[in-house]
């Protein structure tokens, strides 16, 4: 079966799966109650067997969807196909074989369910097309029933009014669901776009690393038990003067890539501004120093294709209990300048 793409992202898919779970739960409850209340004198053996099969089917589909939520489109597609085929077949039997209007009472209530299932399983246009197929099929059956010479005129008149009202109700229900699906899709797309823009607002456009705002947020939230590595690219102005700003940008991306590789899982690397970067390390100053030394070694091993070997000076500071983020960064900054005075391409630890 073709798997349609859900354009609204994970939130939209979760909404659709949850809706389908609710439908299966409702179907299971309704069929179980109907089976329990239908005694042998009220319902024939064939109908009771059909109700039992429906209970089993709804329970299996509910469990299937619960265990394999990623298959909700496949599961919903099978359910949708079964509902449409069973509904049209049932109406054909009732109207064109039995020549009664019984199908306009209890069973007809469930004929609108495929519209709801289609809106959850399929994209808007596909759901509308599938729903139109069922609605057209019901209209055709009504027309055949009206033209059937075996139907008494009195019965035909009464049934035609009920049939027309049912078709109008289905049309209104389908229109509302289609509008709701369209609005939901727009909402989901707007939500995805808002999340994308929020992520971009916290991302440095040149290097792809988190920017100063993101680093400041993380530093405020994770300051206890962490250390920072404040680093600066050595002689970066010379790179721009000799090779041009395009190469300078390439060097920034080069350092960013190496920093991203050197930090451990749970640590953070970001661009603080200009040629300055900040590493947020979970651990003490000794752990942070090892990360800084690993970055220096990696930069020496991976030469830039134009600028050659790129070196960095690093200042390391371990957060003190109750220390503010600004105070921690000032100590790291002083250690950075101590590394510069010591001849660059080195790591200094703040006291």
N, C-alpha and C positions, 0 to 999 in steps of 0.2 A: 504494500500500500504506500502511496506517495505520502511523504511526511512534509506538511506545510511548515514554513518558517514563521515563528512567532516574532513579530517585529517589535513588540514592547519590551523585550528582554526578560530576565528572570522573574521580575515582579509580575509581569503580565502572565507568564506561564504558570506561576504559582496561583494566581487568581483563577485561571481557567481550570487547573487541576482541582482546586478546592471546590469550585462550583460543580464539577463533575462528581466529586466525592459526595457532595450533598445530594445530588440527584440520585445516585445509586443508593444512598442511605434511605432516601424517601421512597424509592421504588421497592426496596427490600421490606421496609416497614409496611407499606400499603399492601403489597402482595401477601405478606405473612398474615396480616390482620384479616384480609379478605378470605384467605384459605381457612383460617381458624373459625370464621363466622359462617362459612358456607357448609351447611350440613348436607348429607346425602339426599335429603328430600327437597332441598332448595336448588342444588346445583348438580348436574349430571356428572357421571364418572369421568367423561372426557374433559369437561371443564375443570374439574378438580385436579386431574393429572396435569392439565395445562398450567394451572395456578402453582402446583408444586414445582414444575419445571421452571417457572418464572422466579420462584423464591430461590431455587438453587442457582439459577443464572445470575440473579442480582447479587447474591452472596459471593459467588465466585468472582464476578467483575469487580465488586467492591474490594475484595481481598487482593485481587490482581493489581488494581490501581493503587492501592495502599502500599503494596510491596514494590511495585515498579512504576513510580510516578513519572519517570522519563518516557513511558510508553502511553501517556494519556491520550495522545492523538490517535494512536492505533486502537486503543480500547474504546475511545469515544466514537471513532469511525465505525467500528463493528456494531456498537450499540445503536448508532444513528441509522445505519443501513437496515438493521433488524427491525427497528421501530417503524420506519417508513414502509418496508415491505409488508410487515405484519398488519399495520394499520390499514393500508390500502386493500390487502387481501381480506381482512375482516369486514371492511365496509362493502366490498364487492359481494361477499357471501351473504351479508345481511340484506342488502338492497336488491341485488340482482338474482339471488338464488332463493332466499327466504321471502323476499318482497315484503319486508316489514320495516318499520321505522325504529325498531329497537336500538339500532346502532346510533341513534341520535341522543340516547340517554347516557347510561353509565360509561360505556366504552369510549364514547366520543370525547369525554373530558381529557383523555390521554392523547388524543390526536394532535394537540398543540405542543406536546413535549418535544418532538423532534426539532422544532424551531429553536428552542432553548439549548438543546444539545448541540445543534449545528453552530450556534453563536459562540459556544465555548470551544468547540473542536476545530472549527474552520476559520480562515480569514473572512473578512466582511463580505466580499463579493462571492466567494465560494459558498458561504453559508446562505446568502440570499438566493443563489441559484438552486441549491439543493432544496431549500424551503419552498421555492416556487414550484419545483417539480411535484412535491407532495400536495401543495395547494391546488395546482392544476389537476392532479389526479383525482382529488376529492370533488372538484368542480365537474370533471368529466363523468364521474360515477353518479353525481347528482343529476346530470343531464340525461344519462342513460336510464336512471330510475324514473325520471319524469316522463320519458318517451316510451317506457315499457308498457305495452298494452295489457299485460297481466295484472297491473296494479289498478285497483279500484279508484275511481275518480275522487271519492271522499277521502280515501287514505292519501292519495297523491297531493291533494290540496293541503291537508294538515302537515304532511311531511315536507312539502316544498318550503313552507314558511320556516319550519325548524331548520331545514338544511341551509336556506339562505342566511338565516341569522348566524348559524355556525360558521359559514364561510366569511361573513363580514367580521365576526369576532376573531377568526384566525388571521384575517388580513390586518386588522388593527393590532393584534398581538405581535405579528411579524414586523409591522412597521415600527412599533415601540422598541422591540428587541434590536432591530437594525440600527435605529438611532442611538440606542444605548451602547451598542457595540462600537459604533463610529466615535462616540464621545469618549468611551473608555480607551480606544486606541489612541486618540489624540492626547488624552491625559497621560497614557503610558509613554508615548513618544516625548512629550514635554518633560516628563519626569526623567527619562533617560538623558535628554539634552541638558537638563539642569544639573544632573549628576556629572555629566561630562565636563560642563563648564566649571563646576566646583572643583573637579579634579585638576583641570588645567590651571585654575587660579592658584593651586598649591604646587605647581610643577614649573621648573625652569625651562623655558622654551628652547634654549640653546643646547643644554646638556641632557635634558630629560630627567634630571635628578629633582628631588623635592627642593622647593625654593626656601627662602629665609622664613616666610610665614609658616610653612609646614614644619620646619625645624624648630621654630620658636614654640609652636603648639606642642610638639612632641617633648621638647625640653621641659616645658611647664608641667606636662603630665607624667613624665618618667624620670624626673631629676634624681629622686632617691635611688641610691645604689648604682648610679651610672657615672661614667666619665666622658669627657669630650676631647676630641682631637681637633684643634683649630689649625688649619694648614694653609700655606700660601705658596704659590708657584714662584720659584726663584727666577729673577731677571725676566719677568714676563714682559715688561715694557720693551726690553731689548728685542724680544721675539717679534713684537708688533713693529718696531722700528726697522728691523732688518728684513723680515719676511712679509710684513703686511698683516692687516687685521684678519684677513681670511685664514691665514695660517694660525694666527693667535686664537681664533675661534676653534680651529681644529685641535689645537693644543689643549684648550679647555675641555673639549669633548673627550680627548685622549685621557686626560687626568680623571675625568668623571667616570669613564669606563673602567679604569684600573681601580678607582676607589670603590666602585660598585662590586667589583669582583673580590676585593680584599676584605670587606666587612663580612661578619658572620651573620647567620640567620638570627633575626631579632635586633640586630644593630641597624643604624640608619646612616646613610651618606647623603649629603646634600650640598648645594651650592649656596654659600652664604652671601656672595656678592662679588663682582669683579673676578679677580683670580683667587679668591678665598673660598675654601670649602670647610665644612664642618662634619665630623663624624661623631655620632652618638653611640657610645659603646656601653653595653651592659657588663659592668664589672669595674674593678678598681683601676688605678693608674697604671699598674704593671700590665694588665690585660690590654688597656688602650695603647700603651707604648708598643706592645708586640704587633698590634694591628698597624700602627703608624710605620714601624720598621718594615713590615711586610709590604706596605704600599710603596715605600722608598725603594725596596729591592725590586719590586715588580716594575716600577717605572724605569729603573736602570736596565732591566732585562728586556723590556719592550720599548725600543727606541721609537720616537716619532719619525715618520718618513722624511720630514723636511727639517724640523727643528733639532732632530737628534735626541740626545739624552735630556730628559726633562727631570729636574729635581724639585723637591718641595722641602720647606721648613715647617716643622710641626711643634705646636705647643699643646701639652697634655695637662688636663686638670681633672682631679677626681672631686665629685660633689661632696661637700661637707653637710652633715645633718643640719637642716633648717636653713641652708644657704639659698639665696635667691638665684634665679637664672642669670641675672645681670652680673652678680658678683662672681659666679662660676665662670662666665665668659670673660670677664676682666682678667681673672687669674690665668686663663688659657691664653689670652692675648699677650699678657706679659711674658709668658713662657715662649710664645711664638717669636716675640721680638728678641728674647734671649737666644733663641736658635739662630736668628738672623745675625746677631752680633757675634755668635760663635763661628761664623763662616758659612752659614746656610747648609742645606742638604743634611739636616740633623734633626734630632728630636730632643726637646727639653721638657721636663716635668715640673709643673708648678708645685710650690710647697703649700 
